[in-house]
Amino acid sequence: MRNTVRRRLRHLLAERVDRLPTGSKLVVRALPGIAGAPSSALARELDAAIDRAVSRTERRR
């Protein structure tokens, strides 16, 4: 199950990696409850996490 979620997240992230600043490192941790979530929910959660990470990076500059 973990590998399935990892593949789904990797696919979604590939479509969004250009939103991250150059040289960024991103760690995505899938919690057990997300395994049965539809891709649309995973995408929303991933978008929110990326937005938070980018926002924090911009505030530090």
C-alpha positions in Angstrom: 0.0 0.0 0.0 2.8 2.4 0.9 4.4 2.0 -2.5 1.1 2.7 -4.2 0.7 5.9 -2.4 4.3 6.8 -3.1 3.8 6.3 -6.8 0.6 8.4 -6.8 2.3 11.2 -4.9 5.4 11.1 -7.2 3.1 11.4 -10.3 1.3 14.4 -8.8 4.5 16.0 -7.7 6.0 15.7 -11.1 3.3 18.0 -12.4 4.0 20.5 -9.7 7.8 20.5 -9.3 8.1 23.7 -11.3 6.3 25.6 -8.5 9.3 25.1 -6.2 12.2 27.5 -6.1 15.4 26.3 -7.8 17.5 24.2 -5.5 14.6 23.4 -3.2 14.4 20.1 -1.3 11.0 18.7 -0.5 10.1 15.8 1.7 6.6 14.4 1.3 5.5 12.1 4.0 2.3 10.1 3.4 0.5 9.2 6.6 -1.5 5.9 6.7 -4.9 7.5 6.5 -4.3 8.9 3.0 -4.0 5.4 1.4 -7.6 5.2 0.3 -8.0 8.9 -0.6 -8.9 9.8 -4.2 -6.2 11.5 -6.3 -8.1 14.7 -6.2 -7.8 14.8 -2.4 -4.1 13.9 -2.6 -3.6 16.7 -5.2 -5.3 19.3 -2.9 -3.2 18.3 0.1 0.0 18.4 -2.0 -0.9 21.8 -3.4 -1.5 23.1 0.1 1.8 21.7 1.3 3.7 23.2 -1.6 2.0 26.6 -1.1 3.0 26.6 2.6 6.6 25.6 1.8 6.9 28.3 -0.9 5.4 30.9 1.4 7.8 30.1 4.2 10.7 30.3 1.8 9.6 33.7 0.5 9.2 35.1 4.0 12.7 34.1 4.9 14.2 36.2 2.1 
